[in-house]
């Protein structure tokens, strides 16, 4: 993989705001960079592998209007400043968890091990660490991200910048979240590092069920350069409505909208539910030890046990994970050098290895969100329209009170819509105001630049301005799942305040 030109340096902080817009053409070029990421660097040969596993750590802290004078700060900063409230005494251990992979990976490599880790950090957290003056954490992460000596062992996964669940995010904003994270990541770690980000980790493992939302989601992921995403096994089904039979092999997530258009993207299946112990105790490694190679089409491949867990949340992750992590890699090093038998891989590394062996993404078994089979079986002739699909969904809801289209997640008993109208209504209102205000400006600027023969794109002329970045920031912040996850009270008050500020920005500055 050739390096992306690094002469363009994106600014991490611009006028006090995170660099989440303004370099769209550079980000587009980096994320559509061709070539493999791991294939030329990996020390694993597929023919020597019996089974493999991949683990990811999800790290997040929300942004809240809770500074000394009401300024936007990280919840982690609030925890440090209010140690006597609730579990805020965990702020120090949390911060250590955000940093420690930068120490553990070099340590294990230096000891002759062959570790792998995938990292998923929200944009909120990355910004909050810089706001708090914790550049030491970011520098620790830069070491394992940018130093070629450690790149084979670490893969970053993209995500929604402000931890938004796609199924209840206004469709026009899905792409804004994805691009904002890519901007911010490149501003910290460089465009070359961004070019190596090929997988996507959805906040809350959320997968839209509604055909039109899913289609726009997958379309946005592909347009932003992603090749695959993590999918919770219980959130998908086969085309005939059954559970997955081969959950340790990659699948092809098929998105079909109400107009009959279809697109797809590779999905790696995260097994089981939400339990930090699965990663903290290295369960994927021990499960992989019970598996053997399987046929994928005509190719024999090792199965991949894929798991993600909160990287800091809970005593098991904070206290038990480091020893379990080290112990597993040392055991593998003693049983095959860490390169044969049962091995750890990253998601992109696994996909590049099996595709180099002859597997083709279009041959992966198809899957779709749970419940869509019940929609599509009503159209045996395949002829559909937005009206007929909407009617089918309404009929199914009337016939079955458990049928819903508001998204699947790491647990099937959680809805990110029901009961959250107090947050969702302002969230949707701010999004509508944002696009009513911003979109005409893009069109006007585009016409003016076309007449003047300008070299900078219309969106970059606007998105590099402080007023746009400030409005975008508040629009994205309000869509964080935290303002629903943590229930009524202080968190909904935070959401209302972000809405108030965002509305004021859009009405006063444009």
N, C-alpha and C positions, 0 to 999 in steps of 0.2 A: 504494500500500500504506500503510494507516494505521499509525501507531506503536502498538506494544504498550505498555500502561501501564508506565512505568518507575519507579513509586513503590516497587515491590518490588525490593529489592537483594539478590541472593544473595551469600553469603559465599564468597570464593575459598578461604580457609583457615579451618577450624573446629577449634579445639583441636589445631592442628598437623597436621590431616589435610585433604586436598583436599575441597572442597565437591561431593561426587559424589552426594548424596542429601539428602532433606529438604524439597524444594520441588516435589514431583511435580505438584501441580495447576497451579502457575504455569508449569512447563515444558510441561505438556500444552497449556495455553492458547496459549502462544507458538508451539509447533510445529504447531498446527492453525490458525494464523492464515490467513485467506483473503486473496486478492488476489495480484497478480503482484509479483515482486521487481525485475525488470530492465526490464519492458516500458515503463514510463513514464519510465525513465531512459536507456535505450539511445540512442545516436546512430547506430545502424546500421539501415538500412531493407532488409528482406529482398529486395526486388525489385532492389536494386543489387549483390547479392552473388553471385559466381560459385561460390565454395567457401569453406569456413571451417575453422578448426582450434581445438581447445581443449587446453590443456596444464595439468597439475596437478603440484604438487610434494608429495611424501610426506616428512614429517619425523617421525623417531621416535628416542628413546633409552629403553631399558628402565630400570625401577626395580629396584635390587638391594640386598640387605642387606649393604652393604660400606662403611658409614661407619666413622669412627675407632673407634666403640664398637659396631659392628654395626648401626647405624641404617639405615633405608631411605634411599637417596640415588639420584640419577640416575647412570646410567653415564657421562654427560658430566662430572659432577663427579668421578667416579673417574678419568676420563681426565686431567683437569686436575691432580689430586693425585698421579698416578703417570705422569708424562710419559715415563719411560724404558721403559715396557712397550709392546711391540708398536707399533701405530700411534697410540698415545695422544698423540703430538705433534700430531695433527690436531685436538685439542680446540678450539683457538682458531679455526682455519678453519671447523670445524663450527658453532661458536657464531655466527660471522659469517654463515654461510649461513642460519641460522634467523632472522636479523635483516634481511638485506639487501633483501628485497622491500619492507620499510617505507620504504626509501630510494629504490629503483629505480623504483617505480611513480610517486611524486610527481615524480621527476626527469623521467621520460619524458612524463608528462602536461604538465609545465611546458614541455617542448620541442615541444609540438604533436603528440605521438604519441597513439595510441589503444590502449594495451596492455590485455591481459587475462591474468589468472592465477587458477588455482584452488589453494587451499591445504588440505592435509590434515596436521594435527598431532595426534599421539596425546596422550591424556590424561597418560600418563607423562611425556612431554616437557614439556607445559605446566606440570605440577606441579614437575618437576625444575628448570625455569628459575626458578621462584619460590623454591624451596628454596635455590638457589645464589646468590640475590640478584641475578639477572639480570633485574630488572624493566625494564631498558632495552630488552631484546629484546621483551618483552611490550608495552611502551609504543609501540615502533616498529610493531608489528603492529596495535595499537589505532588508530593514526592512519589506516591504510588500511582498517580495518574499520568504524570508527565515524564518521569524517569524511564527510559527504555528498558532498564534492568528489571522493572516491576510491571510493565504494561502487560506481559503475558498472563499475569496472575489476577488482574483486576478488570472488571467490566462495569462501567456505569450504565444505568438504565434511565431513560428519559421518563418524565412524568408530567402531570399538570402542574403549572407553576404554583398555584395556591391551593393545592390539595382538593380540587373540585371533583365531585363524582359526575362522570360524563352523562349518566342517564337523566340527571336533573339540572344539567348546565344548559343555558340557552345555546342552541345549536351554533349561532354565529360566533360564540365565545370559545368553543372547544378549540378551534385552531389558534386563537389568541393565547390560551393557556399553554398549548404545546410549544408555540414559537417563543413565548416569553421565557419558558424554562431553557430552551436552546440558546437564546440570547445570553441569559444570565450565566449559564454553565460555560459558554465560550468566553465570556468576559473574565471569568475566574481562571479557567484552565486552558484556554486557547482554542482556536478554531481547529487545530489538528486533533486535539482531544475530542472535540465535538464530532468530528468526522468518524470517530470510532464508536459513537453511540448508536447502536442499531436496534436495541430492544426497548420496549416501553412497559412501564410498571404502573397500572391504573391505581389511583388512590382508592382505598377501601376494597380493592379487587373488584370494583364496580364494572359491570358489563351492561350496556343498554339493551333492553329487550324490545323496545319499539322498533319496528323495521326501519323507519325513516331516520331515527336518531342513530341507530347502529350504523346505517349506511354512511351517514355524514361523519361519524366518528372514525370509522375505518378509512374512509376517503381522506380525511384530514391527516391521519397518521401516515398514510402512504405519501401524500403530497409533502409532508414534512420529513420524508426520508426514512421512516421507520420500516424495518423488515419483519419484525415480529413483536408480539406482546404476550404478557402473562395472562392466563385465564384460569379462574377457579373452576375445578372440575364439576362442581355441582351447579354451576351457572350455565352450563352448556349441555346440549343433547345432540344426538345424531339426527340426520334429516327425517328419520321416521319416528322421532320422539323418544328414543331410548337413551339410557346412560352410556357413557363412553366405555368401550371394551378394552381399549389399548391406551390407557391414560399416560403411560410412560413413553409414548411416541409423539412426535409433533403432529399437530392437526392443522387443517385449513379452515379458519373461521370465515364463514360465508355470510355476507351481508346483502340482503335483497330488500330494496325499498318498495314503497307502495305504487311506484310507477313501473316496476318490473326490472329496474336496473340492478346489476349485481357487481359486487367487488369482493375481494377476499384478501386475507393476510395470514401469515403463519402464526400459529398459537402454540406456546409451550404450556402444558397443563400443570398448574399448581394443584397438588393433591391435598386431600383432607380439608378440614375447616381452619378456623383461626385459632391457633394455639402457639404462643411463643416458645413453648417447650420443644416443639418439633425442630426448630432451628437451634435453640439454645443447647439442646442435648444431641445435636447432630443426627437426628433421626433419619434424614435422607440418606446419609452414608450407610447406616446400618440396614435400612431397607434395600438399598442397592446391592448389598452383599447377598441378598436372597434371590436376586434376579439373574437371568441369563439373556443372551442375545436373542433378538427377534427379527422376523422378516418385515421389511418395509418395502413393499413392492417386490422387486427381485433382489434386493440388497439386504444382507445380514448386518444389523446394526446393534450396538449396545443400547438398552433402554436407558432413559434419563429420568431420575426422580428429581422433581423440581419443587422447591419450597421457598417461601418468603415469610419473614416475620419482623415484627418491630425490633429494631436494633438496640433499643434502650429501655423498653417498657417492661417492667416487672422484675422481681428479684432474681428469677432464674436467668433472664437475659443479662442483667447487670452483673451477676455474681458467678454463675456457673458456666456461661458460654465461653469465656476465654480459655479455661482449662480443657473443656470438651473439644473446642476447636483445635487447640494445639495437639491434644492427644490423638485425635483422628488422623491428622496429617502425618504425625510421626508414625502411627501404626501403618498407614499406607506406604510411607517411605521404606519401612522395614519389610513390607510384604510384596514389593514389586517396584521399588524405587519411586512410587507415586505416579508411574506412567503406564502400568499394566495391571490387569485384573480389574479391581474396582477403583475408579479414579474420580476425582473432582474435575469438573469443567465449568466454563461459563456458558450461557445460553448461545451466544453467537459462535463461540468456539465449537460447540457441539454441532450446530447447524452447518457450519462451514465444513466440518470434517465429514459428516454424512453426505452432504451434497457433493463434495469432492469424490466420494466413493460411488456416486451414481444416483443418489436420491434426488427427486425433483419436487419442489414445493407444490406444484400442481397435482402431484400424486398423493399428497398427504390426505388422510381420511377427513372428509368434511364434517364440520360441526356448526351449530347455530345456537343462539341463546335459548334457554329453557322456555318453553311455551310457544315458540314460533311454529312448531309443527301443527299445533291446533289451529293456527291461522291459515297456513298454506294448504292444509288438507281440504279446506273449503273451496279451493280453486283448482280442481283436478285438471282443468283445461289450461291452466297457467295464465289466463287472462285476468289481470287485476287493474285496479285504479285506486287512487287515493280514497275515493268515496266508498268503494267496495271493501277495502281493507279496514277503513274506519268503522264501517258497519259490522264487519266480522268481529272486530275487537269489542265493540259495544255489546254485541250479542253474547259473546263469550263471558263478558263481565256480568251480564244479567243472569246467565245460566249457572255461573260458578263464582261465588263470592271470593274464592281464593285466587282467581285468575287476575293477574295484574301485569302492567307493562312498565312499571316504574323502576325497572333495573334489578339485576341480580348482583349479589355481593359475596363477601366471604362467609356470610351466613344468610340463609334463606328467610329468616324471620325478621330481618331488619328492612324497613322501607326508608328511603331517603326523602320521601315526599309526604306520606301520611302524618298529619299532626304538626307539620312544620310550616303551615301557611304564613305564620307570623314572620318567618325569615324568607320564605320563597317568594312571597308577593313583592316585597321591596327589592329582592334580588332580581326578579324579572323586570320590574319597573326601571331599575337603574340600567339594566342591559338595553332595554328598549330606548331609553333616553340617550345612552351612549351611542348607539348606532344611528338614531335619528339625527344626532348632532354631528357625529364624525363622518359617516359615510358620504354625505353630500360634499364635505370638504375634500375628501379623496378624489371624487369625480371632478370637482372644480379645479383642483390642483393639477390633476392629470391632463385636463384640456389645456391649461395654461402652459404646462411644460412641453406638451406636444407642439404647441405653436412656437415656443421659444427654442425647441431642440435641446432641452436640458438633458444632461447625462444621468442625473440622479432620479430614481423612480419616484412616482407620486407618493407612494406610501412612506418612503423614507424621508421625503421632505417634511411630511407632517409628523411621522412617528418619532423623529429626532427632537421634536419640540418638547419643552418641559410640560406644557399644558396637556399635551396628549399623553405623555408618560404618566402624569399625575392622575388623569382621569382613568386611564387603563389600569393603573395600580389599584385604585379603589374599586373598580368594577370587578377585577379578578379577586381581590381580597374578600369581598362580600360573598363570593361563591365557595369559599372553603367549607368543607363538611363539618368542621369543628363547631360552627355556630348552630348545627343541628345535633351533632353527636352528643354534646355536653348538655343538651336540654334547655329548659326555660331558665330565666333569671339573668345572671350577669352576662352570659354568653349571647343571649338574644339582645341584650342592651348594647353590647359591643357591635353587633350586626346593625342595629338601628343607627348607631353613631357613624359607622362607616358609610351607610347609605346616605345619611344627611350630608356628610362631607362630599361624597361623590356627586350627589345631585347639585350641591352648591358650586363645585368646580365646573361641571358641565354647563350650568346656567350663567356663571359669571365670566368664565375664561374663553368662551367660544362665541 
